Amino acid sequence: MKNHAIVTALSLLIAVLTPMTLEAQGQVRCETDEVGDPPRVVYQCAGGVILEAEAAASLGILSAGSEGRPTDVEVSSDAVLIEITPGSGLFQIRTPHAIAAVRGTLYLVDVSGGSTSVFVSEGEVAVSRIDGSDTVILKA
């Protein structure tokens, strides 16, 4: 009985600490489409958020705003191309190493090993360490 209680408690803790995937998060409104060459998943979300994730990328929604628009996304591996409609509101990508926050732009976040790379195609992206320190502004 004691072991069962420990397993149940651990399961609940893992469920609380694990970010939900884009598909599992009920309040987030995203349509998905798997495309090839290269293989990736395209998430078209409410409020003008488009995420193109490598097929093996690990994503999770940490929070969503009104109308089901994702506002805080976690990427723990591989690359994701992010397109945000200008003026649609705040949005940020969190990785194990950095935070990339924007207000409207087109950029790529790539997580591998012990680093995060951010490439800006349009607009500006504020990138900081995971604790919010050492912020730099990246431009196209």
C-alpha positions as CSV (number, residue, x, y, z in Angstrom):
1,M,0.0,0.0,0.0
2,K,2.8,2.4,0.9
3,N,4.5,1.7,-2.5
4,H,1.3,2.4,-4.3
5,A,0.9,5.8,-2.6
6,I,4.5,6.7,-3.5
7,V,4.0,5.7,-7.2
8,T,0.7,7.7,-7.3
9,A,2.4,10.7,-5.7
10,L,5.3,10.6,-8.2
11,S,2.9,10.2,-11.1
12,L,1.0,13.3,-10.0
13,L,4.2,15.3,-9.5
14,I,5.5,14.3,-13.0
15,A,2.1,15.2,-14.5
16,V,2.2,18.7,-12.9
17,L,5.8,19.4,-13.8
18,T,5.7,18.2,-17.4
19,P,4.5,20.8,-19.9
20,M,1.6,19.7,-22.1
21,T,2.2,19.2,-25.8
22,L,0.5,21.4,-28.3
23,E,-2.0,18.7,-29.1
24,A,-2.8,17.9,-25.5
25,Q,-3.3,21.4,-24.2
26,G,-7.1,21.9,-24.3
27,Q,-7.2,25.7,-24.0
28,V,-4.6,26.3,-26.8
29,R,-6.1,26.5,-30.3
30,C,-3.6,25.1,-32.9
31,E,-4.1,23.1,-36.0
32,T,-1.3,20.7,-37.0
33,D,-0.1,19.5,-40.3
34,E,2.8,17.1,-40.9
35,V,4.9,18.0,-44.0
36,G,8.0,16.6,-45.6
37,D,11.2,17.6,-47.2
38,P,12.4,18.1,-44.6
39,P,10.0,16.3,-42.2
40,R,8.4,18.7,-39.8
41,V,5.2,19.6,-38.1
42,V,3.5,23.0,-38.7
43,Y,1.3,24.4,-35.9
44,Q,-1.0,27.2,-37.0
45,C,-2.3,28.7,-33.8
46,A,-4.9,31.3,-32.8
47,G,-3.7,34.9,-32.8
48,G,-1.3,34.6,-35.7
49,V,1.3,32.2,-34.1
50,I,2.9,29.7,-36.5
51,L,5.4,27.2,-35.3
52,E,7.3,24.9,-37.8
53,A,9.0,22.2,-35.7
54,E,11.5,19.6,-36.8
55,A,9.9,16.2,-36.7
56,A,11.9,15.2,-33.6
57,A,11.6,18.6,-31.8
58,S,10.3,18.5,-28.2
59,L,7.7,21.3,-27.6
60,G,5.4,22.2,-24.8
61,I,2.9,25.0,-24.1
62,L,3.6,26.7,-20.7
63,S,0.9,29.3,-21.0
64,A,-1.8,30.6,-23.3
65,G,-3.5,34.0,-23.6
66,S,-7.0,34.9,-24.6
67,E,-8.6,33.1,-27.5
68,G,-6.3,30.1,-27.1
69,R,-3.2,31.9,-28.4
70,P,0.1,30.4,-27.1
71,T,2.3,33.0,-25.3
72,D,5.0,30.9,-23.6
73,V,6.4,27.8,-25.4
74,E,9.1,25.4,-24.2
75,V,11.5,23.9,-26.7
76,S,13.9,21.3,-25.2
77,S,15.5,19.9,-28.3
78,D,15.9,20.5,-32.0
79,A,14.8,23.4,-34.1
80,V,11.6,25.4,-34.4
81,L,10.8,28.3,-36.8
82,I,8.5,30.8,-35.2
83,E,6.4,33.3,-37.1
84,I,4.4,35.9,-35.0
85,T,1.9,38.4,-36.5
86,P,3.1,41.9,-35.7
87,G,1.0,43.5,-33.0
88,S,-0.5,40.2,-31.9
89,G,1.0,40.3,-28.4
90,L,3.9,39.0,-26.3
91,F,5.4,35.6,-27.1
92,Q,8.4,33.8,-25.9
93,I,10.3,30.6,-26.4
94,R,12.0,29.0,-23.4
95,T,14.9,26.6,-23.7
96,P,17.1,24.9,-21.1
97,H,19.6,27.7,-21.8
98,A,17.8,30.9,-22.8
99,I,14.6,32.8,-23.3
100,A,13.8,34.4,-26.7
101,A,11.0,36.9,-26.5
102,V,9.4,38.9,-29.4
103,R,6.5,41.2,-30.3
104,G,6.2,40.3,-33.9
105,T,8.8,38.7,-36.2
106,L,10.2,35.6,-37.9
107,Y,12.9,33.7,-36.2
108,L,14.4,30.3,-35.5
109,V,15.4,28.7,-32.2
110,D,17.7,25.6,-32.3
111,V,18.4,23.6,-29.1
112,S,21.2,21.1,-29.1
113,G,23.5,19.7,-26.4
114,G,24.4,22.5,-24.0
115,S,23.4,25.5,-26.2
116,T,20.6,27.4,-27.8
117,S,21.0,29.3,-31.1
118,V,18.6,32.0,-32.2
119,F,18.5,33.2,-35.9
120,V,16.4,36.3,-36.7
121,S,15.0,36.6,-40.2
122,E,12.7,39.6,-39.7
123,G,12.2,42.1,-36.8
124,E,14.0,41.9,-33.4
125,V,14.3,39.2,-30.7
126,A,15.3,39.8,-27.1
127,V,17.4,36.8,-25.9
128,S,18.5,36.3,-22.3
129,R,19.8,33.6,-20.1
130,I,17.2,31.4,-18.5
131,D,17.3,33.5,-15.3
132,G,16.5,36.7,-17.4
133,S,20.0,38.1,-17.1
134,D,22.4,39.3,-19.9
135,T,19.7,40.3,-22.4
136,V,20.8,41.1,-25.9
137,I,18.7,42.3,-28.9
138,L,19.2,40.3,-32.1
139,K,18.2,41.8,-35.4
140,A,17.8,40.3,-38.9
